Amino acid sequence: MQAGTIWSGSDDGLVYVTRDGGKNWSNVSPAKDIMPEWIQINSLEASPFDPATAYVAATMYKHDDYKPYLYKTSDYGKTWKKITNGIPDSAFTRVVREDPNKRGLLYAGTETGLYLSFDDGANWQSMQFNLPVVPSRPRNP
């Protein structure tokens, strides 16, 4: 973490970052061609390893769109990449978290269960095991 860097997401699809403790904010929302307009930002996770890296979990379920929307930036929001490979189109996302002890190990909570990525979001796999299908919302420690 870098002192003074704060990330913020809104329920109308906007993402902001400040690098000076809140004196100045920049709108760094993902472009409309990769993230739908008016999407709800459910969670925003700043990487504990790199202040320029953040992860966004967003949802459009209130618009009958149940696809997962997860994004990553590594340059303070100048560019964003969608990172949902391996998560079914029917599992809308609620949260994304990076493991505080292992860089690039990500957890995604969806409406239908928990997913894990060992490669910084490039690929996801289910952690359902024999658990019932339930919403999953990992929390920060």
Secondary structure, DSSP 8 states (H G I E B T S, - for coil): --TT-EEEE-TTS-EEEESSTTSS-EE----TTTS-TT-EEEEEEE-SS-TT-EEEEEEEGGGTEEEEEEEEESSTTSS-EE--TTS-TT--EEEEEE-SSSTT-EEEEETTEEEEESSTTSS-EE--TT-----------
